[in-house]
């Protein structure tokens, strides 16, 4: 197995990508999971200083009905006030979910992972009143909302798609009455259940209610982060058929950094390197398919209490101890920093990457690669300068801990590279591509023997990115 030094042999190491903080970045495709604070599985104050340096503005939070209303009709918002006010004060944007339930009311749902939705009249009325009070309280600070969490999982087995859709509609109507400009996420589906989704969307359409929502969220944990493309394609088809105004958003997704931890994807030989590769691939696969992506989560979660999981969930970008204290950032934290520094809304996706230019009758592709292995390739262009950015990785298998490179040739048309560089997004390292590996022929840029592995690399012009020599 060749070393990293051998893989990039002949390329001059130029430096490392400079991270950008949230106040240096406008809008982007990224959201960040800050969940379970309502159940004290994490501590916002322990990780808050790590938020802005990550370069993501939107934070997914749970409203925590049971933590706020412990006595009927009495709301104590102090815990949530502190989080929302601190986040907004840092220039961050909370994305607040209306879950979980509250056991002080009969039939009002539970507080554990996978807890059921309110089903009694008393419970549902109390839930809607809490939602109303929460929106009234934060209407000048929170503009993004989500209804419940994974209504097709756990204790929610009795839920039909129609019940879930009606629940979403009733909740959204309360929010919109107070805050007409609110952006609301529907469904928060656990994994991709196409039959459930179709009935849900059909009900929204029949009730003329899809206009209440801005996007449809789903959570899809698969061991190979690229293995769900067909399911997502079919999901998009359903959205376009019934509710074409909605955008897809992957509302929660991540991977553990160690084996046998709590939560999804536990049974695999995970490491911190594999976690970072998984997150990078999922983020950039979502970006390449116009799907907003929320990374789960900022910190390891210490699952305790009476819920179905009694282990630490190690999907955090930050390692924490049993008291929720941050010990250190993991490699995934720095990898995400690199992605957010490069990929923001100043780039637009090249949607016809494979049919962009016509060189002659026999050569009419914008992109070509010298392998028939399974590879993901996406292209972007700066709205301001026209500079191109390409992402490439092997996508046919679950990421592995050891790095193994293939060496492939590429052709890009219309890129107009002047001084191309290759960036390893895992490390943020920038390498100059020498003349013997790059040839320009009119509109065509040929690259030879570029190292590709199971984590994304980026090819762009050096003037497109900011990096610092080391």
N, C-alpha and C positions, 0 to 999 in steps of 0.2 A: 504494500500500500504506500503510495507516494505521500510525502508531507505537504503541508500548506506551502512551504517555501519552494518545493519542487513544482507544485501546481501553478504557481505564479512566476516561475523562473523566466527570466527575460523581460518581465514587466517591472518598471521602476516603481517602487512604493512611493507615492506622492504625499500621503498624509491620511487623516481620518476625518470623516464627516463631522461638522460642527453641529451639535444639537441646537434646536430652536425652542424657546419657551412659548407658552400659550399666547403671550402678548406680542410675540414676533410672528405669529401665524394667524392668518385670517380664518376662513372656513376650510374644512377638510372633510374627509370621508369617515373620520374616526370618532368613536365614543369609548368611554372607559367604564368598566364595571366597578362600582363602589357599593355593592349590595350587602345585605344582611346586617347593617348597622342597627336596624330595628330590633334584632335579636341578640345584639352584642357579640356576634361571631367575629367582628373586627372592630377596630377603634379608629375613627376618623382622625383624631388628634395625633395618633401615632404615625400616620402616613401622609398627612396633609402637605408637608413640605416637599414631598416627592411628586405632587400632582402637576404643578406648572412646568417643571423642567421636562416632563414627559412630552409636552407639546400637543395634548388633547384637551379640547374645551368642554365637551359634554360628558357629564357624570350620570350614570344610571344609579338611582337610589330607590329604596322602597319607603313608602310613606309611613308604615308601621302603625296601623290602627290600634292594635292591642297595646302598644307601648305608649300611645298618646291618650287613649280613653280607657283608664283602668276602673273608673267609676262611671256609671251610666250618666251621660249628659255633661260630664266634666272633662274638658280637654286640657292636657298639659303638653304644650308644644315646645317646651324649653329645649329638649334634646335635638329636635329637628330644626328649630330656629337657629341654634348654634351652628349646625352643619351648613344649612342653606346660606346663612349670612356670611359665614367664613368663605364658602366656595364662591359666592357672587362677588365678594370683596376681592378675591384673587383673580377676577375676570373669567371665572368658570361658569358653566351653564348647567344647572341641575336638570336632569330628565327623571321626573318623579313618577313612580309607579303606585297605583292605588291597591295595594295589597300589604299584608295578608288579612285574615279574618280576626274575629274577636270573640272569645269564649264567654264573655260576660252577658252576651245575648244568645238566646236559644236559636240554634240554626244559623249562626252568623259566620260559619267557617272557622278554620283553625289557623295557627301561627307557624306550624312546622312546614318544612319543605314538602311541596305537593299537597298542602292542605286544601280542603274543599272550599268552594265559593259559598257565600251566603245563600241559603235556600228557603228559609222561612220568611214570612212577611215582616215579622219583627226584625230579624237579622238584616234583611235587605234594606229596609227603611233606615235602620241605624247606620248601615254602611253608606248609603247615599247621603245621609246627613253629615257623616264624617268627611266624605269627599267634598261636599259643598263647603264645609268649614275650612278644609285644607286649601281649596282653591281660592276662597276669599282671603285667606291669610297670606298666601304667597303669590297672588295675581300680579304683583309688580316685580317679582323676582324669578318666577318659574313660568316658562312658556311652553315647555315640552312635558307631555304626560304619557303614561302607558297604563292600560287596563289589565289588572291582575297579573298572574304569572303562571304559565303552563297549565291552562285549564283542562287539558286532556290527560294529566298525569296524576299519580298518587291517589288521594282521596276524591278526586274529581271524576272517577269512572262513571258515575251516574249522569254526568253532564252530556247532553247531546250538543251537537254543533249549533243547533237552533237556540237552545238555552244559553249557550255561551255568547252567541251573537246578540241576543236580546240583552244580556248582562252588559256587554260592551256598549250597545246603543244607549241604554239607560244611563250608564256612567258618563258616556261622552256628552249626552244632552245636559247633564248637570254642569259639567265643566264648561261647555260652550255657552251656556246661559250666563255664566259669570264672566267668562273670558272668551269672547267670540274669536279672538285671534289665536287661541291655543292650538298647538300642533299635537295631535293625539295619535299614539300608536295602538293599533288593534291587535288582538289575539295573543301575542307572546306564546306561540305554539311550542310545546316540547317535542323536539325532533320533527320530522316532516311526515305528516299523515295526510296524504293527498285527498282521501275521501272525506276526512274531517274538514279540511280546508275548503273543499268545493261546496259542501253543504253550508258552512259558515258564510262564505262569500255570496252564495246564492240567496241566503236569507237577508244579508245586508242589501243586496241589489233589489230584492222584492219589496223591502221596506223603504227603498230610496234613501238609505242611511249611509251609504259609503262616503258621502261628502262630509260626514262628521270626522273622518280620519285622514291622516296624511300618509301613513305607511302601515304596512303589515309586518309584524316582527315574528321571527321564528328562531329557535335554538336547535342547532344540529351538531351533536357531538359524534364524530366518526374518527376512527383511529388514523386513517389517511385523510388529512384535511382537504384533499382534492377529490375524494371519492364520492361526493354528493352532487356533482355537477348535473347529472341527469335529473335527479330529484328536484333540484333548484330550478332547472329549466322547465320542468312540468309544473312546478309551483308558480313560476312566472306566467306560464300559459293560462293558468286558472285565474290569476289576478287580472290579466289583460282581458280575459273573457267576461268576467263578472264586474270587476271594479277597476277599470283602467286608470283611474285617478290615483290609485295607491302605489307607493314605491315600496320595494322590498327592503327590509332592514334585518340583518342578522343581529338580533338583540342581545345575544349572550353566547360567547364561544371562547374556549381556551383549552389548554391541556395541562395535565399535572407535570410537576418537575421531579417526581419520585414515584416509585412503584407502590401499589396497594394503599394509596391515600384515599380520602373520602371523595364521593361524588363520581361523576361520569368519567369513563375511560380509565378506570383504576387498574385494570388487569393488563398491563403492558410494561415492558422494561424501560420506563421513562428515565430521563436524566434532564438536567437543566439545559443541556445542549439540544436535546430532542424537543423539549418544550419550546425553546426559542425558534427552532426551525418550523415547528407546527404553527406557531402564531404568525410568523412571517408569511408562510404560504397561505394561510387562511385569509389574512388581511389583504394580501395582494391579489388573491383569486377573487375575493369579493370586490375589490376596487376595479379589477379588470372586467367585471360583469355588472358594474353600476349598482352594487349592493352596499348600503351603508353597513359598517362593521363595528360592533362593540366588543372590546377585549375584556374577557372575564379571567381574572379580576386584578385590581391594583395590588392587593395583598393576600397572602394565605389566610384562609378562614378557619377559625377554630370552632368546629361544629360541636356543640354541647347541648344538654337538655334532653327532651323527650322525643326528638325527631328521629327519622329513619336512619340518619347517618351520625355516627359517633366518632368520626376520625377527622383529623385535619384535612382540609381540602387544599392541596398544594398548587392550585392553579394560579397563585398570585405571581405578579411580577416582582414582588418584594417578599423575602422570607421573613416570617414572624415567629415569635415563640408562643408558648401557651398563654401568656398574658397579653398577647396581641402587640407586643413591642416589635418594631422593625429591626431586624438584625442586619440586613444588607439588601441591595438590589441584586437580582439574579441576571444572568446574561440576557434573558428575554427583555428586561427593562431597557437595557442599552440598545438592543436590536430594534425595539419599538421606537426609541428616540431617533434612530437613523431613518426609519420609514417616515415618521412624521416630519422630519427635517426636509425630506425630498418631495414627498407626495402630498400636496395640498390642492386646493381648488384653483390654483393658477395653472394647473395642468388639465388638459381635456383628453379623454381617451380617443385613440384612433380606432374608430369602430370598424372600418374596413381595412384592417391591417393587411390582409392577404390579397386585397384587390384595389390597392390605392393608386398605383401608377401603371401605365403601359409603356414598357421599354421597346418591345417589338412584338410581333405576332406570336412568337414562341416563348416569350419571357414577360409575363404580365403580372407577376406577384410582387407585392411590396416586401415580403419576407420569405426567406428560405433557410432551411437548416439541414445539415448533412447527416441526419440520423432519422430512423423510424422508431426510436424509443419514445415513450410517452413523456412529452415535455410541455410545460405551460409557457407561453410567450404572450406578453401584452405590450402595447405601445401607447405612448402618451406624447402630447405636444404642448409646449408652453403657449398659453394664450397671448403672451406679450412678445416673445422673441421668436417663436416657432421652433425652438430647440426641441429635439426629440429625446425621449427617455424610454428605454425598453427594460422589461423584467423577464428573466428566464430562470427556470428551475426544472429539475427532474421531478415528475409528479406521480409516478407509477406505483409508489410504495410508501409505507409509513416511514417518516424520517428515522434515521439511525444516529447513534452517538458518534461513531467514527466517520470521518469525512473521506469520501471516495470520489475522485473527480473523473469525468469524461472530458475529452477534448474534441470539440466540434467546430465546424465552419458555419458561418452565417452570412446572409446577404440581406441588407436593408436598402430600400429604395426611397429617395427623397429626404434622407436624414440630414444631409449637408454638414456632416461632421467636419470640424476643423482640427480638434485635438481630443480624440476620444479617450475615455477612461472607463475602466471596469471597477465597479464597487461591489464588494462583498457585504451584503446588508447585515449578515450575522455579526460581523466585527466592525463595520463602518469604514473599513480600510479601502483606500482609493489607489488604483494602479493605473499608470499610463500604459496604453496599448501601443507597442512599438511598431515601426514601419514594416517590419517583416511579417507582422500579423494583421496588418491593415492596408488595404489598397482601395483607392478611390478611382472610379471609372465613370465619369459623368455624374449621373444621378444615383449611381450604385456605390454602396460601401460594402466591400468584402472583408470579412474577418476570418482568420484562420487559427485553428488550435486554441480556442478560448476555453478555459476551464469552467465546467458546469457541474453542479452537484445537487443534492437534494434539499438545498436551501437557496433562496433567490439571490441572483446576481443582477446588477443593473449596468447597462451600457448607455452612456450619454456623453455629451461634450463637457469638458472640464469647466467651461464657463457657466454651465447650468447649475452647478452645485458648489457649496461653500465647504472647504475642508482646510484643515490646519496641518502643516508639516510637523512631524515629531522627530 
